[in-house]
Amino acid sequence: MNIPLPDLTPIIPEIIMSIVTCALLTVEVFVKDKTKDFLGIICIGTALAVMYMIPMSQGVTFGGMFISDGYSSYFKFIFLISLILTILISFKFIQREDAEFGEYYSLLMFATAGMMIMASSADLILLYLGLELMALSTYILAGIKRHDTRSNEAALKYFLLGAFSSAILLFGISLTYGLTTSTNIYQIAEHLKQGETSITLLIAMIMIICAFAFKIASAPFHMWAPDVYQGAPTSVTAFFSVGPKAAGFAVIGRVFFIAFESLQMDWTAILIGLAILTMAVGNILAIVQTNMKRMLAYSSIAHAGYALLGIIAGTTEGLNAVMTYLLIYAFMNMGAFAIVILLEKGENIKDYNGLSKSHPLVAAMMLVFMFSLTGIPPTAGFIGKFNIFMAAINAGYTWVVVVAVCFSAISAYYYMRIVMNMFMKPMEAEAKIYPNPANGAALLISLLMVFIIGIMPSVVIGYTFQMFM
């Protein structure tokens, strides 16, 4: 009996990533520490090659379990941009941190491959496999500084809480399968349209929401983020703040806009509560932080709350706004972390006192990223928030947007505090920086994109993406 082979064209980018990653693990054994930078160059080359292949890999394979379309392609570009920028800011930094292990780059690529699988999953089982590939890689990355107790603590906390969230997700999937006899999101949607909503189905949906809320660091499932962001190496923290968060929103878009479309009124009510709580926790607790990485962790939590507004809208406009927002967030947040890495002592907020006097260019770049994170024009952050807010208003959630604007105004305090420290406070000691071409390239890319998108938003908004609906 001849067994037909599946069409591998849609999954070629993931195959390339996996093959190169496995090859890197082998090559790393024979590479000396002083020449491990070329492993990062291979990763960047692979990411660029995968970017080139993504538009040519449209299609459906594995019996409808894997879908490569405009929606997944957009998120894959965000993941790969995050990977490239992370590698650029990592080159010299991991040497300084005594974490120059060859598997560092392999784990970054494995995590990215997991995110790509998540974005293309049309089946809950495949989604879980991609999520675990990403999660297991990120657990190890959090503890990559083996002799640092803070890094070990971050990895342990992330692993334990991540294991609980995975168990909750599996329980939700099992209940959904029991009620609909399928794990395919399209078949689940068809079944739910024909049947009545039951308490068990709502419990299954709530469990899935809880699991995804953990991945995007939404309150009250955010408790891991500040400790993990502070304990992990800064380059890894930058990666965590963009890639896994975008992957979480990618699967939220697919699962809730397709599988649970008939339950939109139910999950919208839950997400409104999560979004408001997330914005409140993120913005209010960020005010009292004295550690830069913890402040950016709470900032990341707050931005997850803003992005949820696009999901709450429940429209194509809202989902497009989320996608645009996550792309913008990738550049402005990576830029901020690149500045933290550039400074010898950049983790404490007091370390930025008088930075404009000793390194005016560095201070000016940090000012741009802080303005963008606040949402001040003409930076890209303003465009991202404006699109999200307008999508929610057009969907009839004006009061939620008013709440979000109030919290966004609160965020200006802790972002502008960094600016005040840099430009208005006296310099206690001249800040030492570690300039290198790779980090400079990451800063230049981030800075240019923040301004280009802010001044010419049609660069990302005017582009028509082939949606999956």
SULUR-V627707 format. One record per backbone hydrogen bond with DSSP energy under -1.0 kcal/mol. NH is the residue of the N-H (numbers start at 1). CO is the residue of the C=O. Records with the same first field share a line. If there is no record, write none. Layout:
NH=CO ; CO
This chain:
12=9
15=11
16=12
17=13
18=14
19=15
20=16
21=17
22=18
23=19
24=20
25=21
26=22
27=23
28=24
30=27
35=32
36=33
38=35
39=36
41=37
42=38
43=39
44=40
45=41
46=42
47=43
48=44
49=45
50=46
51=47
52=48
53=49
54=50
56=53
57=54
59=68
61=66
65=62
66=61
67=120
68=59
73=69
74=70
75=71
76=72
77=73
78=74
79=75
80=76
81=77
82=78
83=79
84=80
85=81
86=82
87=83
88=84
89=85
91=87
94=90
96=92
97=93
98=95
99=94
101=99
104=101
107=103
108=104
109=105
110=106
111=107
112=108
113=109
114=110
115=111
116=112
117=113
118=114
119=115
120=116
121=118
122=65
124=183
127=123
128=124
129=125
130=126
131=127
132=128
133=129
134=130
135=131
136=132
137=133
138=134
139=135
140=136
141=137
142=138
144=141
146=144
148=145
152=148
153=149
154=150
155=151
156=152
157=153
158=154
159=155
160=156
161=157
162=158
163=159
164=160
165=161
166=162
167=163
168=164
169=165
170=166
171=167
172=168
173=169
174=170
175=171
176=172
177=173
178=174
179=175
180=176
181=177
185=122
188=184
189=185
190=186
191=187
192=188
193=189
195=191
202=198
203=199
204=200
205=201
206=202
207=203
208=204
209=205
210=206
211=207
212=208
213=209
214=210
215=211
216=212
217=214
218=213
221=218
225=222
228=224
229=225
230=226
231=227
232=228
237=233
238=234
239=235
240=236
241=237
242=239
243=239
246=242
247=243
248=244
249=245
250=246
251=247
252=248
253=249
254=250
255=251
256=252
257=253
258=254
260=255
261=258
263=260
264=261
267=263
268=264
269=265
270=266
271=267
272=268
273=269
274=270
275=271
276=272
277=273
278=274
279=275
280=276
281=277
282=278
283=279
284=280
285=281
286=282
289=286
292=347
295=291
296=292
297=293
298=294
299=295
300=296
301=297
302=298
303=299
304=300
305=301
306=302
307=303
308=304
309=306
310=307
312=308
313=309
319=315
320=316
321=317
322=318
323=319
324=320
325=321
326=322
327=323
328=324
329=325
330=326
331=327
332=328
333=329
334=330
335=331
336=332
337=333
338=334
339=335
340=336
341=337
342=338
343=339
344=432
349=290
351=348
352=349
353=350
354=421
355=352
356=422
357=354
358=354
359=355
363=359
364=360
365=361
366=362
367=363
368=364
369=365
370=366
371=367
372=368
373=369
374=370
375=371
376=371
379=376
384=380
385=381
386=382
387=383
388=384
389=385
390=386
391=387
392=388
393=389
394=390
395=391
396=393
397=392
401=397
402=398
403=399
404=400
405=401
406=402
407=403
408=404
409=405
410=406
411=407
413=410
415=411
416=412
417=413
419=415
420=416
421=417
422=418
423=419
424=420
434=342
440=436
441=437
442=438
443=439
444=440
445=441
446=442
447=443
448=444
449=445
450=446
451=447
452=448
453=449
454=450
455=451
456=452
459=456
460=457
461=457
